[in-house]
Amino acid sequence: MRGGLGYTDRWTLFELAGADSFTNAHTANTLTTAQVPAILANQVAVNTGINDTSTTGDMADWENIDPG
């Protein structure tokens, strides 16, 4: 991944598929259904272009995954 001033609008949608249950543990600047109702509960949007500082290095993270 890259980061910097020229990479300001590089959003990626990540999805956890097929799990019966999970806990969202995404970092602070990600977008979930709480901020964007069109995003599903098992999805998260991350701006992968701005990831070069300690406050912008966001990631998708699901924990306690029950695969069913």
Contact map, one row per residue, 1 for C-alpha under 8 A:
11100000000000000000000000000000000000000000000110100000000000000000
11110010000000000000000000000000000000000000000111110000000000000000
11111110000000000000000000000000000000000000000111110000000000000000
01111111000000000000000000000000000000000000000011110000000000000000
00111111000000000000000000000000000000000000000001000000000000000000
00111111000000000000000000000000000000000000000000000000000000000000
01111111110000000000000000000000000000000000000011000000000000000000
00011111110000000000000000000000000000000000001011000000000000000000
00000011111000000000000000000000000000000000001011000000000000000000
00000011111100000000000000000000000000000000001111000000000000000000
00000000111110000000000000000000000000000000111110000000000000000000
00000000011111000000000000000000000000000000111100000000000000000000
00000000001111100000000000000000000000000011110000000000000000000000
00000000000111110000000000000000000000000011110000000000000100000000
00000000000011111000000000000000000000000111000000000000000000000000
00000000000001111110000000000000000000000110000000000000000001000000
00000000000000111110000000000000000000000100000000000000000000000000
00000000000000011111000000000000000000000000000000000000000000000011
00000000000000011111110000000000000000000000000000000000000000001111
00000000000000000111110000000000000000000000000000000000000000001111
00000000000000000011111000000000000000000000000000000000000000011111
00000000000000000011111100000000000000000000000000000000000001111100
00000000000000000000111110000000000000000000000000000000000001111000
00000000000000000000011111000000000000000000000000000000000011100000
00000000000000000000001111100000000000000000000000000000000111100000
00000000000000000000000111110100000000000001000000000000011111000000
00000000000000000000000011111100000000000000000000000000011110000000
00000000000000000000000001111100000000000000000000000000010000000000
00000000000000000000000000111110000000000000010000000001010000000000
00000000000000000000000001111111000000000001111000000000011100000000
00000000000000000000000000001111111100000001110000000000000000000000
00000000000000000000000000000111111110111011100000000000000000000000
00000000000000000000000000000011111111111011000000000000000000000000
00000000000000000000000000000011111110000000000000000000000000000000
00000000000000000000000000000011111110000000000000000000000000000000
00000000000000000000000000000011111111100000000000000000000000000000
00000000000000000000000000000001111111110000000000000000000000000000
00000000000000000000000000000000100111110000000000000000000000000000
00000000000000000000000000000001100111111011000000000000000000000000
00000000000000000000000000000001100011111111000000000000000000000000
00000000000000000000000000000001100000111111000000000000000000000000
00000000000000111000000000000000000000011111000000000000000000000000
00000000000011110000000000000001100000111111100000000000000000000000
00000000000011100000000001000111100000111111110000000000000100000000
00000000001111000000000000000111000000000011111000000000000100000000
00000000001111000000000000001110000000000001111100000000011100000000
00000001111100000000000000000100000000000000111111100000010000000000
11100000011100000000000000000000000000000000011111100000010000000000
11110011111000000000000000000000000000000000001111100000000000000000
01111011110000000000000000000000000000000000001111110001100000000000
11110000000000000000000000000000000000000000001111111001110000000000
01110000000000000000000000000000000000000000000001111101100000000000
00000000000000000000000000000000000000000000000000111111100000000000
00000000000000000000000000000000000000000000000000011111100000000000
00000000000000000000000000000000000000000000000000001111110000000000
00000000000000000000000000001000000000000000000001111111110000000000
00000000000000000000000000000000000000000000000001111111111000000000
00000000000000000000000001111100000000000000011100100011111100000000
00000000000000000000000001100100000000000000010000000000111110000000
00000000000001000000000011100100000000000001110000000000011111000000
00000000000000000000000111100000000000000000000000000000001111100000
00000000000000010000011111000000000000000000000000000000000111111000
00000000000000000000011110000000000000000000000000000000000011111000
00000000000000000000111000000000000000000000000000000000000001111100
00000000000000000011111000000000000000000000000000000000000001111110
00000000000000000011110000000000000000000000000000000000000000011111
00000000000000000111100000000000000000000000000000000000000000001111
00000000000000000111100000000000000000000000000000000000000000000111
